[in-house]
Amino acid sequence: MGNVERCDKTLPTNAMMYHVRRDAALRARWLTDLEGIAREFGLSAEELEALRARDPRRLMDLGVHQYYVPQILRLFFGNAQNTNASAALECYRRAYPEETARALALQARLEGRHG
């Protein structure tokens, strides 16, 4: 998955997220005016499309800091019902199917030992 070495500190999405997470007015606009916010921060079409797709892999491949990706998903889906069936986790499952399968298999093995 992501790692801090792949973060592009010059990527407009990173600058945008730095401000969005600190500014209630920007957060309030997130679901209603994402394109406007993206224009204000100079996001590329590729960055905006990755945001709209809610695709963690594409976001990290573009250079979005791994810390911001879950925050982006929380802006779209909220943070309630943070479970293994949450909409945010489903985004990660689609983006990282092999890694998800390995993690779920490990979880099942571990639960089998303690069950």
N, C-alpha and C positions, 0 to 999 in steps of 0.2 A: 504494500500500500504506500501511502505517502511518507515522505520524510522531509525533514527541514532542509536538507541539502538541495532539494529540488525546488524550493521556494524561490520565486522571482520577485525580489524586493521592489522592482520597478513596475510590476504588473498593476494596472489600474484597479483590478478587483481587490487586491490586497489593501490598497489605500482606501477604497470605498468601504470595505468591511471594517477597517479601523475606525472610520467615522460613524458608520451606521450603528455599530454596537454601542456607541457612546451618545448618540443623538436620538432622542425619542421621536422627534418630528420625522427624521429619515426612516426610522423603524415603522412608524405609522403609515408611511407612503409605500413601504416595501411591496405589499400585495396589490396596491392600486396603481402605482406609478413606477414600476421597476425600470421601464425603458427611460423615463425621465431622469431617474437617479443615475442610471448607467451613462446617459449622455453627459450629465453634470460631471462625472468622474472620468469620462473619456474611455469607457470600455470599448473594446473591439466587438465586432459582430460575433466573433467566435466565443468571446467571454460571455456575452449576453446569452447566446444560445446554450452554452453549458449551464448557465444559471437557470434558464427557463426549463431545461431538461432535467434539472436537479440531479446531475450526474457527478458523483464524487470523483470518479476516475478521471473524467475529462477535466474537471476543475483542477485536480492535483497535477495532471499532465500539463496543463497550461502554466502551472507555477503558483496556484493559489496555496497559501500556507495551510498546512494540514490542520491547524488550530481553528481556522476560519470555516472550513468545510462543514463541520457539525453545526456551527453557528448559523451558517447559511440555511441548512436544512431546518433548523429550529424556527427561523424566520418564516419559512414556508408552511411548516406543519405544527408549530408550537412545541412545547416541551412536555405537555401532558401525555399520559399513557406511553411513557418511555419504556416499552417492553420489546420483547423479541418479535412482536407482530406490528410494531409501529411503522408508519409510512416512511419515516426517515431511515429506519433500518432496512426497509425494503429497497430503498435507493441504493444502499451499499450492497445488498444482495445481488441486485441486477448488475451493478458496476464491477463487482468482484465475485463472480460465481464460484470459481475454483477455491478461493480462499474461504468463502462462506461454507462450502461443502466440507472442507477440512476442519474448520472451527466447529461446525455442528457435529461432525463425527467424533471429534475429541470430546466435546461436551457430553455426548451420549455415552462414550466409554467411561468418562469420569463419573457420571451419574450412575452408571451400571455398577461401579465399584462401591458406591456409597448408598445404593438403593436397597 
